[in-house]
């Protein structure tokens, strides 16, 4: 998903314009991971095991793994996490406890990544949901060429903070 190619539907645009949520970066990384690991209807397990949570939490401590948190009335209702290398963000997982929670997180992240000149958000697994948001698949050779170039760009390590106020 290219930062400038995010498709924002009319209903998501309305949700983004409401003033009933708060967006933060890197303020509740372990909470976001736990929420992403929760079972969903029709799901029998998760790849986000305790060992994986410990590994990603260490990457977060080192400044490479990041989270986006969406709160409504003080409650964590949506978010996502992933790893940033150079100008590429590797999205690992997202969750939503309220309608549009994860999509709001993704929209804000994409606007911030665009402002920081990130070139790509790797969605890892294609899905109809992500395709509706603007994701496209790349042939493996093209993807590896992008990684060779963009992941080697200077890193934006450390704790992230929002420095954009996107207009949706």
C-alpha positions as CSV (number, residue, x, y, z in Angstrom):
1,X,0.0,0.0,0.0
2,X,1.6,3.3,-1.1
3,X,1.1,6.1,1.4
4,X,-0.5,8.3,-1.2
5,X,-2.8,5.6,-2.5
6,X,-5.0,4.9,0.5
7,X,-8.6,4.8,-0.6
8,X,-10.9,6.5,2.0
9,X,-14.6,5.6,1.4
10,X,-17.3,8.1,2.1
11,X,-18.3,6.4,5.3
12,X,-14.7,6.3,6.6
13,X,-14.2,9.9,5.6
14,X,-17.3,10.8,7.8
15,X,-15.9,8.8,10.7
16,X,-12.5,10.5,10.3
17,X,-14.1,13.9,10.5
18,X,-15.8,13.2,13.7
19,X,-14.3,14.5,16.9
20,X,-15.0,11.5,19.1
21,X,-11.6,9.7,19.0
22,X,-8.0,10.4,20.0
23,X,-5.0,9.1,18.0
24,X,-1.6,8.4,19.5
25,X,1.6,6.6,18.4
26,X,3.7,4.3,20.5
27,X,1.8,5.1,23.7
28,X,0.4,1.5,24.3
29,X,2.4,-0.9,22.2
30,X,1.9,-4.0,24.5
31,X,-1.9,-3.3,24.7
32,X,-2.2,-3.0,20.9
33,X,-0.3,-6.4,20.5
34,X,-2.6,-8.1,23.1
35,X,-5.7,-6.7,21.4
36,X,-4.4,-7.9,18.0
37,X,-3.8,-11.4,19.5
38,X,-7.4,-11.7,20.8
39,X,-9.5,-14.4,19.1
40,X,-12.1,-13.2,16.6
41,X,-15.2,-15.0,15.5
42,X,-14.3,-17.9,13.3
43,X,-10.6,-17.8,14.4
44,X,-9.2,-20.7,16.4
45,X,-5.9,-19.2,17.4
46,X,-3.3,-16.6,16.7
47,X,0.3,-16.4,15.5
48,X,0.9,-13.6,18.0
49,X,2.1,-15.8,20.8
50,X,3.6,-14.7,24.1
51,X,7.1,-15.2,22.5
52,X,6.2,-13.1,19.5
53,X,4.8,-10.4,21.8
54,X,8.1,-10.4,23.8
55,X,10.1,-10.2,20.6
56,X,8.1,-7.3,19.1
57,X,8.1,-5.5,22.5
58,X,11.9,-5.7,22.4
59,X,11.9,-4.3,18.8
60,X,9.6,-1.5,20.1
61,X,12.0,-0.8,23.0
62,X,14.8,-0.5,20.4
63,X,12.7,1.9,18.4
64,X,11.9,-0.2,15.3
65,X,8.4,-1.5,16.1
66,X,5.6,1.0,16.4
67,X,1.9,1.2,17.2
68,X,-1.1,3.4,16.4
69,X,-3.8,3.7,19.1
70,X,-7.3,4.9,18.7
71,X,-9.2,5.8,21.9
72,X,-12.8,6.7,22.4
73,X,-13.9,7.9,25.8
74,X,-10.5,6.8,27.1
75,X,-11.0,3.2,25.8
76,X,-8.6,1.6,23.4
77,X,-11.0,0.7,20.5
78,X,-8.7,0.2,17.5
79,X,-5.1,0.2,16.4
80,X,-2.3,-1.5,14.6
81,X,1.4,-2.3,14.9
82,X,4.3,-3.0,12.7
83,X,8.0,-2.6,12.1
84,X,9.7,0.3,10.3
85,X,12.9,-0.1,8.4
86,X,14.2,2.8,6.3
87,X,11.2,4.2,4.4
88,X,9.1,1.0,4.6
89,X,6.6,0.1,7.3
90,X,5.8,-3.6,7.6
91,X,2.3,-3.8,9.0
92,X,1.9,-6.8,11.3
93,X,-1.6,-6.8,12.6
94,X,-4.6,-4.5,13.4
95,X,-7.7,-4.7,15.5
96,X,-11.0,-3.0,15.9
97,X,-13.3,-3.1,18.9
98,X,-15.6,-0.4,17.4
99,X,-16.7,0.3,13.8
100,X,-13.8,1.7,11.8
101,X,-11.3,1.6,14.7
102,X,-8.6,-0.1,12.7
103,X,-9.3,1.9,9.5
104,X,-9.0,5.2,11.4
105,X,-5.6,4.0,12.7
106,X,-4.5,3.0,9.2
107,X,-5.6,6.4,7.7
108,X,-3.8,8.4,10.3
109,X,-0.7,6.2,10.0
110,X,-0.7,6.6,6.2
111,X,-0.9,10.4,6.4
112,X,2.0,10.4,8.9
113,X,4.1,8.0,6.8
114,X,3.5,10.2,3.8
115,X,4.7,13.3,5.7
116,X,7.8,11.4,6.7
117,X,8.4,10.4,3.0
118,X,7.8,6.6,3.6
119,X,7.4,4.9,0.3
120,X,5.6,1.7,1.2
121,X,3.4,-0.1,3.8
122,X,3.9,-3.8,3.3
123,X,0.5,-5.4,4.1
124,X,2.1,-8.9,3.8
125,X,-1.1,-10.8,3.0
126,X,-3.5,-9.6,0.3
127,X,-7.2,-9.5,1.2
128,X,-10.4,-8.0,-0.3
129,X,-10.5,-5.7,2.7
130,X,-7.1,-4.3,2.0
131,X,-7.7,-4.1,-1.7
132,X,-10.8,-1.9,-0.9
133,X,-8.4,0.4,1.0
134,X,-6.1,0.7,-2.0
135,X,-3.6,-2.1,-1.6
136,X,-2.1,-3.5,-4.7
137,X,0.1,-6.5,-5.2
138,X,3.6,-6.3,-6.6
139,X,5.5,-9.0,-8.4
140,X,8.2,-10.5,-6.2
141,X,11.1,-9.0,-8.2
142,X,9.6,-5.5,-8.0
143,X,8.9,-5.8,-4.3
144,X,12.5,-7.0,-3.6
145,X,13.9,-4.1,-5.7
146,X,11.8,-1.6,-3.7
147,X,13.0,-3.2,-0.4
148,X,16.6,-3.0,-1.6
149,X,16.2,0.7,-2.2
150,X,13.7,1.9,0.4
151,X,14.5,-0.3,3.4
152,X,18.1,0.9,3.3
153,X,17.1,4.6,3.6
154,X,17.8,6.3,6.9
155,X,15.7,4.8,9.7
156,X,13.2,6.8,11.8
157,X,14.0,4.9,15.0
158,X,12.9,5.8,18.5
159,X,9.5,6.6,19.8
160,X,7.1,8.1,17.2
161,X,4.8,11.0,17.8
162,X,2.2,12.5,15.5
163,X,3.4,15.6,13.8
164,X,0.6,16.0,11.3
165,X,-3.0,16.8,11.6
166,X,-4.5,15.2,8.5
167,X,-7.4,16.7,6.6
168,X,-9.7,13.9,5.4
